Amino acid sequence: MAFLRRLSIRSQLLILAVSTVLVILIIVYHTYSTMSAMVTRNHEEYVQQTVTEIKKNVTSNKDVLFRLMQTISYNADVQSYLIEQNAVTRFEMFKKLNVLISNQRELKDGILDIIISGDNGFSVDINGGSPYAADLKKLLPGKVNAYYAGMQQFGTHYGSATGLVFATTISYVQQGESFNQKLGTLFFIIDPKALVGEKEYNSKQTNTQIYLLDRSNKIITSNTSSITGVQGPELETQSAEDGNQNVLWQGKQYVSQTIRIPDMDARIVSVAPKDELLRDVLVLRRQELIILAIGLLILAIPFTMIMNNILRPLKKMIFFMTSVSREDNLKFSKRISLKGYMEISTMADEFNSMLDEIERLSHKLLETNTRLYGTELERQKSELAFLTKSDQSAFSVQYAGGHYRHRRSGEAGQN
């Protein structure tokens, strides 16, 4: 505080102005940060809700597939067909199995084909997918149960170039020597979009992209125009906070969230461009800064006027006081006239009154000194006159005495 007191008024006013601007900028930045956090939090809640819903749909559809596959794989006719050696009997069973798998297919939309492939070389399917069975078996690690084997390209066979392959090992469940013996494999070929559902998950406001990716990072489905089966986004994680990740993708900053689906060894990834996410907030911040700049320019005019109104009279007062101090002694004829704010006018009036009093006292002192000088001069004149008169009297006496003595000497000489 002592340092500030030693500064000039101009410097103190400028410090006040700069401090005010800094405080306003801090408030704007805090408001922007708060709004950014609010928008981000709302986006997180939306994405979390959307991704949770997608996960719920995927898990639910996976459970439906699991139950359908269990129903078929444990069906007695299916198991009998896979161990039957008689061709006529097997043909009769084939017709039953066609009806069975057709009925099961009707229970779930999006099933492109159901293939029962026996280890004995016989198979049953709905849409002619049996030729793919041999290659599909190579994708399996062993005995499996509603296992997601991956995505396969089927060309135009199913009207969809890519299909999801789920597999279940068919084991013999009847008591006997063949109990638990592997008889074949059941395959479900699923439309990728059917796994998520028909609902659209587009977010036009934030341009959020949501991907369902398998274990190979291939796109099962998404709310973008990306082709099913291609590689998903390769995200470079930069930082993570509260379940969100700040990632770099294609040279742009994104906010990403990831939820895993253990049943399929898959994950749901959402990415939203950071500039799109905070687009409205950035526009608002830009508008606030523009308004602030215009406001400061407008405020600079009265601030400069007020500062000049304060400083100019003070400068004039200081200059006047300096000029008065340089005048000859006992001469205070100058006066100052200041028109401005009340304080400086009062100061000027009081200073003029002080000069009037000094001038009055100076004249009085001068008159007193003049009178004293005249009195002293009269006294000195009187003393001088007295001394002159005394000297003349002494001379007369001396002269008279000398003349008498001279006359007596002459008379004695005559005698």
Buried (B, 14 or more C-beta within 10 A) or exposed (E): EEEEEEEEEEEEBBEEBEEEEEEBEEEBEEBBEEBBEEBBEEBBEBBBEBBEBBBEBBBEBBEEBBBBBBBBBEBEBBBBBBBBEEEEEBEBBBEBBBEBBEEBBEEBEBBBBBBBBBBBEBBBBBBEBBEBBEEBBEBBEEEBEBBBBBBBEBEEBBEBBBBBBBBBBBBBBEEEEBEEBBBBBBBBBBBBBBBBBEEEBEBEEBBBBBBBBBEEBBBBBBBBEBEBBEEBBEBEEEEEEEEBBBBEBEEEEBBBBBBEBEBBEBBBBBBBBBEBBBBEBBEBBEEBEEEBEEEBEEEEEEBEEEBEBBBEBBEBBEEBEEEBEEEEEEEBEEBBEBEBEEEBBEBBEEBBEEBEEEBEEBEEEEEEEEEEEEEEEEEEEEEEEEEEEEEEEEEEEEEEEEEEEEEEEEEEEEE
